[in-house]
Amino acid sequence: MGMVRSCDGTAIAFRRYGAGPAIVLVGGAAERLALLLSTGFTVYRPDRRGFGDSGDTAPYAVAREVEDLDAVIDAAGGSVSMAGLGSGAVLALEAARLLPGITRLALHGPTLRPRPDTPDRLLTHLTTPARSGAPCTGFAATRWSCVSVPTLILDEHPIGTGPGGSPDDWTDDWTDGSTDGEKLAALLPDGRHRTVPHLEPAALARRLAEFFRTSTRPPCRRSLRRLPVW
């Protein structure tokens, strides 16, 4: 296990697997996926602040989590592909908006609305206006319309779980039937969306590896700095 220090001094733990081009994997229980990707990549799997072996420093701000990832990117050599899973996809998006060291971005099941059953303070801070104090139903996803790195978005539609029992008639609660991933991909300059059946880790690893092996433009690195709190 490795350890880096974020801008505010918080210790951020990460696990490193394999050898090859660097991937930072942002998400929950992703060890199996990290091991599968490690056959062709060096995979860095950080513990988000407040989880696992990472520390936590009050007050919480989304910007601090982005700084945590920037510290991990520096430890990985300054240039990485990044994959985000679930709420980790939202954090990866925010990192790609603010940090220049990310060359490609893959998001699996991005969650663009708060989930009362699985609360996450990252989602809570992004979906609750700081001044009005009134909760809202989702993000202003246009905040990420400037993310220009090549981005692959995978939405998962489990077979047999649509309203009529098949993936063909699956819809979510967007009024026009579009998924979060579709709406997000349409906003990004280089976004592409794929709807897939339930992905086992091995199938997801194959799709991510294929995407990350394509050529990337070199990033422009800047020194680590403390980001403003919004």
LINRA-V376459 format. One record per helix or strand of 3 or more residues. SS is the DSSP state (hx for helix, st for strand). FROM is the first residue (numbers start at 1). LEN is the number of residues. If there is no record, write none. Layout:
<<SS	FROM	LEN> <SS	FROM	LEN>>
This chain:
<<st	2	4> <st	11	7> <st	21	6> <hx	31	7> <st	41	6> <hx	62	14> <st	80	6> <hx	87	12> <st	102	7> <hx	116	3> <hx	121	7> <hx	141	4> <st	150	7> <hx	167	3> <hx	180	8> <st	191	6> <hx	201	13>>
